[in-house]
Amino acid sequence: MPQTSFQKHFQADPLAVSVAPGRVNLIGEHTDYNEGFVLPMNVERATRVAFRRRSDRRVRAFSEHAREMVEFVIGEVPASLPGWARYVANVAAVLAERKFPVGGLDATIASTVPVGGGLSSSASLEASMAAALLASADGAGRRSLDELLAAGGNRTRADLAMACQAAEHRVGALCGIMDQYVVLHGTEGHALLIDCRSLETKSVPLDG
């Protein structure tokens, strides 16, 4: 559990834990970046980030998967960062550039979404880390994501999804919007029909 890992690596309790699921796609492979329709759904596997706020603009993050700690300043993406941490640093940088309120944090990252397994582990990592950064700036720790976005300038989950997509592009993966969008908009028991031209969505019950 990320809470236990956090206590081990930072000798303190975390403020909160942010969670974002992986996804599978039912219809529409490779059509999201061609302005088509896709029908993805979230899965029960997820990335969890246990975190506490810092008083500066630094991020210290430990990955349970990679078994390593990184440290950087928000807005910087050092060339020395390993692959997984480039996603984290680019999310922080893009959010800051787009004037989302983000704060420094200590964090541990644990995920049950298999890396390279086709379940969008990268979007799951991006969304869970983005939520932690927003919460660290807010300081409340227990606000919902929608409350954090509203407090940070009436932003939406769509705004956050596009910021996470931009971060992934900077890493070098020129993905469409599907992964980040369903990770942040999906609901239990439903698939999400996305029109990738307009980003209009419709929840589709899985029980018929």
Contacts in CASP RR format, 6 or more apart in sequence:
PFRMAT RR
TARGET T0000
AUTHOR 0000-0000-0000
METHOD contacts of the structure
MODEL  1
MPQTSFQKHFQADPLAVSVAPGRVNLIGEHTDYNEGFVLPMNVERATRVA
FRRRSDRRVRAFSEHAREMVEFVIGEVPASLPGWARYVANVAAVLAERKF
PVGGLDATIASTVPVGGGLSSSASLEASMAAALLASADGAGRRSLDELLA
AGGNRTRADLAMACQAAEHRVGALCGIMDQYVVLHGTEGHALLIDCRSLE
TKSVPLDG
1 48 0 8 1.000
1 110 0 8 1.000
2 14 0 8 1.000
2 17 0 8 1.000
2 48 0 8 1.000
2 49 0 8 1.000
2 50 0 8 1.000
2 64 0 8 1.000
2 108 0 8 1.000
2 109 0 8 1.000
2 110 0 8 1.000
3 13 0 8 1.000
3 14 0 8 1.000
3 17 0 8 1.000
3 50 0 8 1.000
5 50 0 8 1.000
5 62 0 8 1.000
5 64 0 8 1.000
5 108 0 8 1.000
5 110 0 8 1.000
6 12 0 8 1.000
6 13 0 8 1.000
6 14 0 8 1.000
6 50 0 8 1.000
6 51 0 8 1.000
6 52 0 8 1.000
6 106 0 8 1.000
6 107 0 8 1.000
6 108 0 8 1.000
7 13 0 8 1.000
7 14 0 8 1.000
9 62 0 8 1.000
9 69 0 8 1.000
9 108 0 8 1.000
10 52 0 8 1.000
10 60 0 8 1.000
10 106 0 8 1.000
10 108 0 8 1.000
12 52 0 8 1.000
13 52 0 8 1.000
14 50 0 8 1.000
14 51 0 8 1.000
14 52 0 8 1.000
14 108 0 8 1.000
15 51 0 8 1.000
15 52 0 8 1.000
15 53 0 8 1.000
15 135 0 8 1.000
15 136 0 8 1.000
15 139 0 8 1.000
15 141 0 8 1.000
16 50 0 8 1.000
16 51 0 8 1.000
16 132 0 8 1.000
16 135 0 8 1.000
16 141 0 8 1.000
16 142 0 8 1.000
17 48 0 8 1.000
17 49 0 8 1.000
17 50 0 8 1.000
17 51 0 8 1.000
18 48 0 8 1.000
18 49 0 8 1.000
18 51 0 8 1.000
18 128 0 8 1.000
18 129 0 8 1.000
18 131 0 8 1.000
18 132 0 8 1.000
18 135 0 8 1.000
19 46 0 8 1.000
19 47 0 8 1.000
19 48 0 8 1.000
19 49 0 8 1.000
19 128 0 8 1.000
20 46 0 8 1.000
20 47 0 8 1.000
20 123 0 8 1.000
20 124 0 8 1.000
20 125 0 8 1.000
20 126 0 8 1.000
20 127 0 8 1.000
20 128 0 8 1.000
20 131 0 8 1.000
20 183 0 8 1.000
20 184 0 8 1.000
21 42 0 8 1.000
21 43 0 8 1.000
21 44 0 8 1.000
21 45 0 8 1.000
21 46 0 8 1.000
21 113 0 8 1.000
21 124 0 8 1.000
21 183 0 8 1.000
22 42 0 8 1.000
22 43 0 8 1.000
22 45 0 8 1.000
22 46 0 8 1.000
22 47 0 8 1.000
22 113 0 8 1.000
22 119 0 8 1.000
22 120 0 8 1.000
22 121 0 8 1.000
22 123 0 8 1.000
22 124 0 8 1.000
22 183 0 8 1.000
23 40 0 8 1.000
23 41 0 8 1.000
23 42 0 8 1.000
23 43 0 8 1.000
23 119 0 8 1.000
23 120 0 8 1.000
23 123 0 8 1.000
23 124 0 8 1.000
23 178 0 8 1.000
23 179 0 8 1.000
23 182 0 8 1.000
23 183 0 8 1.000
24 40 0 8 1.000
24 41 0 8 1.000
24 43 0 8 1.000
24 118 0 8 1.000
24 119 0 8 1.000
25 38 0 8 1.000
25 39 0 8 1.000
25 40 0 8 1.000
25 178 0 8 1.000
26 39 0 8 1.000
26 40 0 8 1.000
26 41 0 8 1.000
26 191 0 8 1.000
27 37 0 8 1.000
27 38 0 8 1.000
27 39 0 8 1.000
28 36 0 8 1.000
28 37 0 8 1.000
28 38 0 8 1.000
28 39 0 8 1.000
31 37 0 8 1.000
31 38 0 8 1.000
31 196 0 8 1.000
32 38 0 8 1.000
32 175 0 8 1.000
32 176 0 8 1.000
32 177 0 8 1.000
32 178 0 8 1.000
32 194 0 8 1.000
32 196 0 8 1.000
33 174 0 8 1.000
33 175 0 8 1.000
33 176 0 8 1.000
33 177 0 8 1.000
33 196 0 8 1.000
34 196 0 8 1.000
35 196 0 8 1.000
35 197 0 8 1.000
36 195 0 8 1.000
36 196 0 8 1.000
36 197 0 8 1.000
37 193 0 8 1.000
37 194 0 8 1.000
37 195 0 8 1.000
37 196 0 8 1.000
38 178 0 8 1.000
38 193 0 8 1.000
38 194 0 8 1.000
38 196 0 8 1.000
39 191 0 8 1.000
39 192 0 8 1.000
39 193 0 8 1.000
39 194 0 8 1.000
39 204 0 8 1.000
40 178 0 8 1.000
40 179 0 8 1.000
40 182 0 8 1.000
40 191 0 8 1.000
40 192 0 8 1.000
40 194 0 8 1.000
41 182 0 8 1.000
41 186 0 8 1.000
41 189 0 8 1.000
41 190 0 8 1.000
41 191 0 8 1.000
41 192 0 8 1.000
41 206 0 8 1.000
42 182 0 8 1.000
42 183 0 8 1.000
42 186 0 8 1.000
42 187 0 8 1.000
42 188 0 8 1.000
43 113 0 8 1.000
43 119 0 8 1.000
45 111 0 8 1.000
45 112 0 8 1.000
45 113 0 8 1.000
45 114 0 8 1.000
45 119 0 8 1.000
46 111 0 8 1.000
46 112 0 8 1.000
46 113 0 8 1.000
46 124 0 8 1.000
46 128 0 8 1.000
47 109 0 8 1.000
47 110 0 8 1.000
47 111 0 8 1.000
47 112 0 8 1.000
47 113 0 8 1.000
47 121 0 8 1.000
47 124 0 8 1.000
47 125 0 8 1.000
47 127 0 8 1.000
47 128 0 8 1.000
48 109 0 8 1.000
48 110 0 8 1.000
48 111 0 8 1.000
48 128 0 8 1.000
49 107 0 8 1.000
49 108 0 8 1.000
49 109 0 8 1.000
49 128 0 8 1.000
49 129 0 8 1.000
49 131 0 8 1.000
49 132 0 8 1.000
50 107 0 8 1.000
50 108 0 8 1.000
50 110 0 8 1.000
51 105 0 8 1.000
51 106 0 8 1.000
51 107 0 8 1.000
51 108 0 8 1.000
51 132 0 8 1.000
51 135 0 8 1.000
51 136 0 8 1.000
52 105 0 8 1.000
52 106 0 8 1.000
52 136 0 8 1.000
53 103 0 8 1.000
53 104 0 8 1.000
53 105 0 8 1.000
53 135 0 8 1.000
53 136 0 8 1.000
53 137 0 8 1.000
53 139 0 8 1.000
54 60 0 8 1.000
54 103 0 8 1.000
54 104 0 8 1.000
54 105 0 8 1.000
54 106 0 8 1.000
54 136 0 8 1.000
56 104 0 8 1.000
57 73 0 8 1.000
57 74 0 8 1.000
57 75 0 8 1.000
57 103 0 8 1.000
57 104 0 8 1.000
58 71 0 8 1.000
58 72 0 8 1.000
58 73 0 8 1.000
58 74 0 8 1.000
58 104 0 8 1.000
59 70 0 8 1.000
59 71 0 8 1.000
59 72 0 8 1.000
59 73 0 8 1.000
59 74 0 8 1.000
59 88 0 8 1.000
59 89 0 8 1.000
59 92 0 8 1.000
59 104 0 8 1.000
59 105 0 8 1.000
59 106 0 8 1.000
59 107 0 8 1.000
59 133 0 8 1.000
60 69 0 8 1.000
60 70 0 8 1.000
60 71 0 8 1.000
60 105 0 8 1.000
60 106 0 8 1.000
60 107 0 8 1.000
61 69 0 8 1.000
61 70 0 8 1.000
61 71 0 8 1.000
61 85 0 8 1.000
61 88 0 8 1.000
61 105 0 8 1.000
61 106 0 8 1.000
61 107 0 8 1.000
61 108 0 8 1.000
61 109 0 8 1.000
61 129 0 8 1.000
62 68 0 8 1.000
62 69 0 8 1.000
62 107 0 8 1.000
62 108 0 8 1.000
62 109 0 8 1.000
63 70 0 8 1.000
63 84 0 8 1.000
63 85 0 8 1.000
63 108 0 8 1.000
63 109 0 8 1.000
64 108 0 8 1.000
64 109 0 8 1.000
64 110 0 8 1.000
64 111 0 8 1.000
65 84 0 8 1.000
65 109 0 8 1.000
65 110 0 8 1.000
65 111 0 8 1.000
65 115 0 8 1.000
66 82 0 8 1.000
66 84 0 8 1.000
68 82 0 8 1.000
70 81 0 8 1.000
70 82 0 8 1.000
70 85 0 8 1.000
70 88 0 8 1.000
70 89 0 8 1.000
72 78 0 8 1.000
72 81 0 8 1.000
72 85 0 8 1.000
72 89 0 8 1.000
72 92 0 8 1.000
74 92 0 8 1.000
74 93 0 8 1.000
74 96 0 8 1.000
74 102 0 8 1.000
74 103 0 8 1.000
74 104 0 8 1.000
74 133 0 8 1.000
75 89 0 8 1.000
75 92 0 8 1.000
75 93 0 8 1.000
75 96 0 8 1.000
75 97 0 8 1.000
76 89 0 8 1.000
76 93 0 8 1.000
77 86 0 8 1.000
77 89 0 8 1.000
77 90 0 8 1.000
77 93 0 8 1.000
77 170 0 8 1.000
78 89 0 8 1.000
81 89 0 8 1.000
83 171 0 8 1.000
84 109 0 8 1.000
84 125 0 8 1.000
86 170 0 8 1.000
86 171 0 8 1.000
87 122 0 8 1.000
87 125 0 8 1.000
87 126 0 8 1.000
87 129 0 8 1.000
87 167 0 8 1.000
87 168 0 8 1.000
87 171 0 8 1.000
88 109 0 8 1.000
88 125 0 8 1.000
88 129 0 8 1.000
90 167 0 8 1.000
90 168 0 8 1.000
90 170 0 8 1.000
90 171 0 8 1.000
91 126 0 8 1.000
91 129 0 8 1.000
91 130 0 8 1.000
91 133 0 8 1.000
91 163 0 8 1.000
91 164 0 8 1.000
91 167 0 8 1.000
92 102 0 8 1.000
92 129 0 8 1.000
92 133 0 8 1.000
93 167 0 8 1.000
93 170 0 8 1.000
94 163 0 8 1.000
94 164 0 8 1.000
94 166 0 8 1.000
94 167 0 8 1.000
94 170 0 8 1.000
95 102 0 8 1.000
95 130 0 8 1.000
95 133 0 8 1.000
95 134 0 8 1.000
95 163 0 8 1.000
96 102 0 8 1.000
98 159 0 8 1.000
98 163 0 8 1.000
100 133 0 8 1.000
100 134 0 8 1.000
100 152 0 8 1.000
100 155 0 8 1.000
100 160 0 8 1.000
100 163 0 8 1.000
101 134 0 8 1.000
101 137 0 8 1.000
101 138 0 8 1.000
101 151 0 8 1.000
101 152 0 8 1.000
102 133 0 8 1.000
102 134 0 8 1.000
102 136 0 8 1.000
102 137 0 8 1.000
103 133 0 8 1.000
103 136 0 8 1.000
103 137 0 8 1.000
104 133 0 8 1.000
104 136 0 8 1.000
104 137 0 8 1.000
105 132 0 8 1.000
105 133 0 8 1.000
105 136 0 8 1.000
107 129 0 8 1.000
107 132 0 8 1.000
109 125 0 8 1.000
109 128 0 8 1.000
109 129 0 8 1.000
111 121 0 8 1.000
111 124 0 8 1.000
111 125 0 8 1.000
113 119 0 8 1.000
113 120 0 8 1.000
113 121 0 8 1.000
113 124 0 8 1.000
114 121 0 8 1.000
115 121 0 8 1.000
120 179 0 8 1.000
120 183 0 8 1.000
122 168 0 8 1.000
122 171 0 8 1.000
122 173 0 8 1.000
122 175 0 8 1.000
122 179 0 8 1.000
123 164 0 8 1.000
123 168 0 8 1.000
123 175 0 8 1.000
123 179 0 8 1.000
123 180 0 8 1.000
123 183 0 8 1.000
124 183 0 8 1.000
126 164 0 8 1.000
126 167 0 8 1.000
126 168 0 8 1.000
126 180 0 8 1.000
126 183 0 8 1.000
127 160 0 8 1.000
127 161 0 8 1.000
127 164 0 8 1.000
127 180 0 8 1.000
127 183 0 8 1.000
127 184 0 8 1.000
130 160 0 8 1.000
130 163 0 8 1.000
130 164 0 8 1.000
131 145 0 8 1.000
131 148 0 8 1.000
134 145 0 8 1.000
134 148 0 8 1.000
134 149 0 8 1.000
134 152 0 8 1.000
135 141 0 8 1.000
135 143 0 8 1.000
135 148 0 8 1.000
138 148 0 8 1.000
138 151 0 8 1.000
138 152 0 8 1.000
143 151 0 8 1.000
145 157 0 8 1.000
145 160 0 8 1.000
145 184 0 8 1.000
146 157 0 8 1.000
149 155 0 8 1.000
149 156 0 8 1.000
149 157 0 8 1.000
149 159 0 8 1.000
149 160 0 8 1.000
157 184 0 8 1.000
157 185 0 8 1.000
158 181 0 8 1.000
158 185 0 8 1.000
158 199 0 8 1.000
160 184 0 8 1.000
161 177 0 8 1.000
161 180 0 8 1.000
161 181 0 8 1.000
161 183 0 8 1.000
161 184 0 8 1.000
161 185 0 8 1.000
162 177 0 8 1.000
162 180 0 8 1.000
164 180 0 8 1.000
164 184 0 8 1.000
165 175 0 8 1.000
165 176 0 8 1.000
165 177 0 8 1.000
165 179 0 8 1.000
165 180 0 8 1.000
168 175 0 8 1.000
168 180 0 8 1.000
169 175 0 8 1.000
176 196 0 8 1.000
177 194 0 8 1.000
177 196 0 8 1.000
177 199 0 8 1.000
178 194 0 8 1.000
178 196 0 8 1.000
181 192 0 8 1.000
181 194 0 8 1.000
181 199 0 8 1.000
181 201 0 8 1.000
182 192 0 8 1.000
182 194 0 8 1.000
185 192 0 8 1.000
185 201 0 8 1.000
186 192 0 8 1.000
186 203 0 8 1.000
187 203 0 8 1.000
189 205 0 8 1.000
189 206 0 8 1.000
189 207 0 8 1.000
190 203 0 8 1.000
190 204 0 8 1.000
190 205 0 8 1.000
190 206 0 8 1.000
191 203 0 8 1.000
191 204 0 8 1.000
191 206 0 8 1.000
192 201 0 8 1.000
192 202 0 8 1.000
192 203 0 8 1.000
192 204 0 8 1.000
193 201 0 8 1.000
193 202 0 8 1.000
193 203 0 8 1.000
193 204 0 8 1.000
194 200 0 8 1.000
194 201 0 8 1.000
195 201 0 8 1.000
END
